[in-house]
Amino acid sequence: MNLVSIATLRRIQTLAAVLLSFMAAGLHAQGTLSKPLSVLDLPVELREISGLTEIDDHTVACLQDEAATLYLVNLSDGRIVERHPFGPPGDMEGLTRVGNDLFALRSDGLIYRITQHGDRYVAVDSFNLMLAHRNIEGLGYDPVDNRVLVAPKDNLKGGPDLRDKREVFAFDPITFALQLRPALTFSVKQILRAAKAAGVDIPLRTTDQGKQVPRIKFRMSSVAVEPATGHYFILSAVDQTLLVLDRNGGYKALYLLDEGLLPKPEGITFLPDGDLLISTEGKESKPRIVRFRMAH
């Protein structure tokens, strides 16, 4: 065997090892999540499911738009097993659990703290986030720094640099104090450059002037922290994308979600066993929760 063929063989072996490492992690190298572990259709009552958080191995809690009601859902069959109204109607979006408490977010920045009393979940506190953003959708608990992350969907108006910037904020789950500095800041342009360099085929759209530009806008719909790694997982429902960043905001992955399976993904959480759950509203199909195995 000559030197050229040996070098070629080594390159093939290296590529195979890289691909196997992605498969072992439950992910593909080309920017798409692997085959789901399960797909759970939900009742039509949850057609506009939004916030999602785990309760235990077999149960999740969720919200749906316009109803300040906490729904508990059985993960084995998708049944709503409990309903707990906790406030007047409103555009309810984010939900996360911190110990025995649940925090529910209304899109204008009002937060409810919900706790269990006997067999009922009730709101025991509420407070407003003092943010300039007025369309806020994502809540997620960060166990690394014991804080609740807040992901706005809207972008602040201003120059190109401001429109390019995305910020995730955080508040203390005990005092409810909003942290003075954002928990995470990233640039859309830099993320797209990193994703393209990693081999992700960035979808494009054509402007009215005939110019092709990236279709991805990163209008954040939800955020979660993976317990095993501490990485930030950020959903954008309008783009059907899932962005993964490290603790310093560095690029780890960008996944283009299956639009047929997850047409409007607005909820994300991790189960105690490390599996990833993503919920989607029902548009032309049923609302559902999709489960992915995230091995490491």
N, C-alpha and C positions, 0 to 999 in steps of 0.2 A: 504493500500500500504506500503510495507516494505522500509527500508532505502536504500537497494541496488537498487531497482527499481526507487526510487526518484533520486538517484545520476545518474543513467543511463539516466533518462529522462532529467535531467539538462544538461548532456553532449551532448545529441542529440539536445537540444534547443540551446546550445552554438554553436555547429557545424553548425546548420541551420542558425543562425544569421551571422556567418562568411561568409557562402556561399552566403547569400542574400546581404551582403555588397559588395562582389565582383561583383555580378550580377548588383547591382545598379550602380557600377562604369563602367559598360560595359565591364568587364573583367572576365575571368574564373580563378579559383584558381590554375589550373594545368598548367599554363604557356602558354595558348593560348588565343588570342584575341577572343572576342565574335563575334557573327554573324554580318557581315558588315551591315551598314545602307544602303549602295548602292554600286554598282560596275559599273563603267563607262568605257566602252571600248573606246579606242582612235583610231584615224586614223593611218594607216600603216606608214605614214610620221613620226610618233613619236615612231617608233618601238624601238629606242634606247634612250627613254626618260631618262633623268638623274636628273638634279636639278629641284626643285619644290618649289614654294612659293605662298602664297595667295596674291591676289590683293584686292578683296572684297568678300562679301558673295557669289557671283555667278561666280567669275572668278579667275583662277589661271594663273600664268606665269610658263613656264618650258623651259628647254633646252633639246637638244639631242646631243649625242656624235658626234664629228667631224664638227658640224655646229655652228658657233658663231651667232646664230639667237635666238631672244627671241620670244617665241610662247605664245599667250594668248588663253586660252581654256575656253569655256563655260561649267560650271559644270552641267548644266541641260541636255545637250545632247552630250558632248564630242567634239563639233566642234571646230576647230581652227578658231578663229574669227579675229586674227591679227598675222602678221609675221613681225619682225623687225630685219633685219641683223645689227650687230654692230661691226663686226671685221672679220679678215681672218679665214679660217677653222682652227680648233684646237680641242683638246680633252676637250670639255667643260663638266664640271661635277656638280659644286655646284651653287646654286642660293638662294638668300634671299633678302627680302625687309626691308629697314630701312626708315621709313617715305615715302618720295617721291622718294627715290633713290633705285635702285636695284644693288646688287653686284653679279657679275658672275665670277666663278672660273674656270680657266683652270688647268688641273691636274699637271702641272709643277710649279704651284704657282703664275701664273699671274692672277691678279684681275682686272676686268673692273668695273668701276662705271658708271651705266646707269641711265639716267634721261629722263623724258618726255618733249619734246619740241613740242608744238602744238599737232598734232595727231601722232607724231613719238616718239619712244624711241631710244636714241642715246647714245653711249659711250662718256663720257666727260672727263674721267680720266682713267689711268691704272697704276698699280704698282705691284711690285713683293714681295711676302712673302719670307723673308730670313729665310727659314727653311731647315734643313738637309733632310727632306722628299722630295721625288721627285714624289710621286704618291698620290695626295691630292684630295679627292672627295667631302667632305662635307662642306657646309656653313650653318650657322643658326644664326638668330638674337637672342640675349639674352636681353630682355627688362628689366630684373632685374638690370643688371649692364651696360646697354647701350653699348654693344660690339657685335662684329660679331665673332662667334665661327668658328674654322677651324678644321676639322677632317681628319687627314691623313689616307689613306688606307694601305700604306706600313708600315712595321716594320723596325726599325733600326737594323743593324746587330751587334751582340755582344754576351755576355754570356747569360745564362738562365734568369737572373733577368731583363736584358734589353729587351729580347724577350718577356717576360711576361708583360711588362709595356705598357700601352696605354696612350697617352696624347692628350688632346684637347687644341688647342691654341686659341688666340683671338687677334683681332686688333680693334683699335678705328675707328669708322665709319666716324669721322670728320677729324682726322689728318692722318689716315691710319697707325699709328704707331703700330707695333706688341708689345704686352705685353711681358715683360721680362720673366715672369713665366707662365707656362701652366695654363689655366683656370681650368683644370680638369685632374686628374691623377688617373688611377685605374689599378689593377692587374687582369689579366684574371683568374688566379687560385683562387684568393679570391672571385671573382664574381661567378665563377662556384660552389665554396663551398657554398656560400650564397644561390644561386639558388637551389641547391640540398637540402639544409636544409629547404627551403621554399616549397619543394614538387615538384619542376620541374624535369621532367624526362630528364636528359641530354643525347642527342644522342651520341653514341660512334662510333669509327671506329677502324679497326684493322691495326696495323702497319705491315711493311714487316717482323718484328721480331715476329709477332704473338701477340703483346701486345695490349690490348684495351685501348684507350685514348679518351678524349672528342673530338668530331668532331668540336666543336665551336672554332673559332679562333679570332673572333671579328676584322675583317678587316673592319674598319668603312667606310660606304658609304655615310652617311648623318647624320645630327644632327639638333635637334630643341629643343626649350624650351617651355614647356606647360605654357601658360599665367596664368592659374588658380592656379598652384602650384609652378611654377618656376623649376620644375623638368627637368632634361636633358633626352631627348629621342634620343637614338643612334641606327641607323640602321647598320646592317652588311648584305650586299647583298649575299656574298658567303655562309653565314650560314643560311640565311632567319630567322634572329633573330632581336628582338627589345629589347634593354636594357634600363631600366629606373633607373636613379640615382638621389639622392637628391642634394641639393646645396653643400654639403660637400663631394660628391662622394660616399655617402653611398648607399648600394643596396636597391632598392625598388621593382623591378620586372624584370623578363626576360620572354619574350614571344616568343614562337616558331611559326613562321608564317606559314600559309598554303602554301606549295610549289606549289600546283596547282593554287592557286589564285594569289600568289605573288612570282613567280619564281626567280625574280632578282630585289628586292626592292631597288631603289637607290634615291628616293626622299621622303621627309617628311615635312609636315607643318601643322599648326593649323589654322582653320577658325576663324573668329571673334566670332562665337557662341560656340567655344570650341571643335568642332568636329575635329578629327584627319584624315588627308589624307596621304595615302602612295601610291606612284606611282611605277610601275614595268615595266621593259622592256618587250617586247614581244619576247619570245623564240619560243616555240611551239604553243603559243596562242597569242592573241592580246595584245598590250600594254594597260595598264589600270590604273585608279585611283580608289582606294578603300577607302571608307569613314566609319569611326567608331565613334560611340557616346561615349564620355568620360564624363559621368555625375559624379558629386561629391556630 
